[in-house]
Every structure is written in structure tokens, then in C-alpha cells.
């Protein structure tokens, strides 16, 4: 599957602002994508989180609708840092990520989520 570059949604709640300021950078580089099939707002919800725990935002609804069935079937995806979205005047800071499928057998080569030395192909 081709990689997808997108801005995360839901970055103005749940502590995301502070987390993005602290962990939204190239040094961290990679984030887990966690399915939330029981999410009351969207059964296709995919949370993006450092180590699977530190909330950074959500994959936008339209993209999650495509990826959720793939993840539910066992395919693995990760989000990689692209850029910090800083507003010119006021407003929330955002995070742009590249979503890539992780082929089976390569999981161990990535190291712990959140400590990948550099994103491939950027």
C-alpha cells in the first residue's frame, strides 16, 4: 500500500497540545496506530500515540475508514513524523504524519515505537 501523508485530527483535546509540543519532532519520529473499534464517535477510529499510550491525535475519518478494515484483518501500520503545524497567529498546534504499512517480519527492525532514528523515504 502506498504511504499517506496527513494532518492528525483531534489535536485540541485529550492533552494532545502538550504532547505534540513535547513529542512532535523528528527525534521521536514514529508513533503507534491504535484501533479503537469501540469508540462511540467513530467505529473506524485510529488513535496515534507514542508507545501506544501518549495521545497525539487521530487519523482523519476518511482515511480511518479505509485503514480500519485493513488493521482489523491483521495488517500493521505506523505513523512517522513529517512536520509540526504551527499556526501563524492563534490556534492549536498540529502534527503531520506519514502513514506506512509495516510488512510482516519488519516489526523488529523498527525498534521501539517512538525511537526510530530516521524515517525512510522522506
C-alpha positions as CSV (number, residue, x, y, z in Angstrom):
1,X,0.0,0.0,0.0
2,X,1.2,3.5,-0.9
3,X,2.1,5.8,2.1
4,X,-0.4,8.5,3.1
5,X,0.7,11.9,4.4
6,X,-2.0,13.6,6.5
7,X,-2.6,16.1,9.3
8,X,-3.9,14.4,12.5
9,X,-7.3,15.4,13.7
10,X,-8.5,15.8,17.3
11,X,-5.3,17.6,18.3
12,X,-7.1,20.2,20.5
13,X,-8.2,17.8,23.3
14,X,-7.1,15.0,25.5
15,X,-3.7,16.5,26.3
16,X,-2.6,16.4,22.6
17,X,-1.4,20.0,22.6
18,X,1.2,19.4,25.3
19,X,2.1,16.0,23.9
20,X,2.6,17.4,20.4
21,X,4.8,20.2,21.8
22,X,6.9,17.7,23.7
23,X,7.0,14.7,21.4
24,X,6.1,16.0,17.9
25,X,9.6,16.1,16.4
26,X,12.0,14.2,14.2
27,X,13.9,12.8,17.2
28,X,10.9,10.9,18.2
29,X,9.9,10.1,14.6
30,X,7.4,7.2,14.9
31,X,4.1,6.7,16.5
32,X,1.9,3.6,17.1
33,X,-1.5,3.5,15.4
34,X,-4.1,2.0,17.8
35,X,-7.5,0.8,16.6
36,X,-10.5,1.9,18.7
37,X,-13.4,-0.1,17.4
38,X,-15.5,0.7,20.5
39,X,-15.0,4.5,20.1
40,X,-18.6,6.0,20.4
41,X,-17.8,8.7,17.9
42,X,-16.4,6.5,15.1
43,X,-16.2,2.7,15.0
44,X,-13.3,3.1,12.5
45,X,-11.3,5.4,14.9
46,X,-7.5,5.0,14.8
47,X,-5.6,6.8,17.6
48,X,-2.0,7.9,17.0
49,X,0.1,7.6,20.2
50,X,3.7,7.5,21.3
51,X,4.4,4.0,22.7
52,X,0.6,3.3,22.1
53,X,-0.1,5.4,25.3
54,X,0.7,9.1,24.8
55,X,-2.1,10.6,22.8
56,X,-1.1,12.7,19.8
57,X,-4.3,12.8,17.8
58,X,-6.5,10.7,15.4
59,X,-6.2,9.6,11.8
60,X,-8.8,11.7,9.9
61,X,-12.1,9.9,9.5
62,X,-12.0,9.4,5.7
63,X,-8.5,7.8,6.0
64,X,-9.5,5.7,9.0
65,X,-12.5,4.4,7.1
66,X,-10.1,2.9,4.6
67,X,-7.4,1.7,7.1
68,X,-9.5,0.3,9.9
69,X,-10.6,-2.8,7.9
70,X,-7.0,-3.5,6.9
71,X,-5.8,-3.2,10.5
72,X,-8.7,-5.4,11.7
73,X,-7.5,-8.0,9.2
74,X,-4.0,-8.0,10.8
75,X,-2.1,-5.6,8.6
76,X,0.2,-3.2,10.6
77,X,0.7,0.5,10.1
78,X,2.8,3.2,11.8
79,X,2.8,6.9,11.6
80,X,6.1,8.8,11.0
81,X,6.8,12.4,11.8
82,X,6.7,14.8,8.8
83,X,6.2,18.2,10.4
84,X,4.9,20.3,13.2
85,X,2.0,22.5,12.1
86,X,2.4,25.8,13.9
87,X,-0.4,28.4,13.3
88,X,0.6,31.8,12.0
89,X,-1.5,33.6,14.7
90,X,-3.6,31.7,17.1
91,X,-4.9,28.2,17.2
92,X,-3.8,24.7,18.1
93,X,-0.5,23.2,17.1
94,X,-0.9,20.2,14.8
95,X,1.1,17.3,13.6
96,X,1.5,16.0,10.0
97,X,2.5,12.3,9.7
98,X,3.2,9.8,7.0
99,X,1.3,6.5,7.4
100,X,3.1,3.5,6.2
101,X,2.3,-0.2,6.2
102,X,4.8,-2.3,8.0
103,X,5.4,-5.5,6.2
104,X,5.3,-8.7,8.2
105,X,8.8,-9.6,9.6
106,X,10.0,-6.0,9.7
107,X,8.4,-5.1,13.0
108,X,11.6,-5.9,14.9
109,X,13.8,-3.9,12.6
110,X,11.9,-0.7,13.6
111,X,12.9,-0.7,17.2
112,X,10.5,0.6,19.9
113,X,7.8,2.8,18.5
114,X,8.9,6.4,19.1
115,X,12.7,5.8,18.8
116,X,13.2,5.2,15.1
117,X,16.4,7.0,14.1
118,X,15.1,8.3,10.8
119,X,12.1,7.9,8.6
120,X,12.8,6.1,5.3
121,X,11.8,7.9,2.1
122,X,11.3,11.4,3.4
